[in-house]
Amino acid sequence: MCDYNPKDLSEPEDGDSRDDDAKNIDKRAFDEMNKQIQMVLQDMKDKFQTMSDQILLRIDDMGTRIDDLEKNISDLMIHAGLETPDK
């Protein structure tokens, strides 16, 4: 079992041996990690947006093709004499 103490992550107390340099290094490391995480999340957001846009374009294209197919089938049925033209 680990001897984890929540106090270990808290700010140092007056008698703590950590000095200002160590705190600054920790803060810079945290800031850099936070910056990297934000960049990865933004990149993922951009990729998902691009994929979403591509999917919507393909759905619109598919709808147009289906409409064209329905019109072509209707035209063929009219030419075959199976259906009368709508006017």
N, C-alpha and C positions, 0 to 999 in steps of 0.2 A: 504494500500500500504506500502511496506517495504521501509525503509529509507536506502537502500543499497548505499554505496559509494565505488567505486572501490579503492579509496585510503585506505580503511580499510584493504585490503590484501597486501598493499605495505610494503616495509621496513619501520621501525619506523624512525621518524625524530628525530632531536637532542633533542627536548623537550618532546619526547614520554616517557611514564612511564614504558615501557617494559624494563626489564634489560636483561643482557646476559644469565642468567639462564633460563628465559622464552623462549628466542630464541633457546637455546640449547634443551630444552624440545620439542619445536615445531619441530625442525629439526629431533630429534630422533624419534618422533611420525610419521613424514612424511617418514623418512627412513624405519621405521618398516612397515608402511602401504604399501610402495612401494615394499618392500621385500615380503610381503604376497601376493600382487597382482601378482608379478612375479612368485611366486611359484604356484599360482592357474592357471595362464596362461600356465606355463610349464606343469603342470599336465593335463590340458585340451588338450594341443598339443600332449602329450604322448598318451592319451586315443584315440584321433582322429586317430593318426598314427596306433595304435593297431587295431582299428576298420577297418581302411582302408586296412591294411594288411590281416585281416581276410576276408574281402569282396573279395579281389583279389584272395585269396586262394580258396574261395568257387566258384568264377567264373571259375577259372582254373579247379577245380574238376568237375564242371557242364559241362564244355567243353569236358573233358575227358569222362564223362559218356555219353554225347550225341554222341561222336564219337563211343564209344563202342556199343551204341544202334543202330546206323546206320549200323555198321558192322554186328551185330546180325540179324537185319532185312534183310540185303542183303543175309546173309547166309541162313536164313529161306526161302527166295524167291528162292534161287538157289536150295535148297533141295526140294522145292515144285514144281520145274520145271517151275516156272513163269519167270525165268531169267537165262541167261547163265553166267557162271563165266567169270570175266574179267581177261585176261592174257596178 
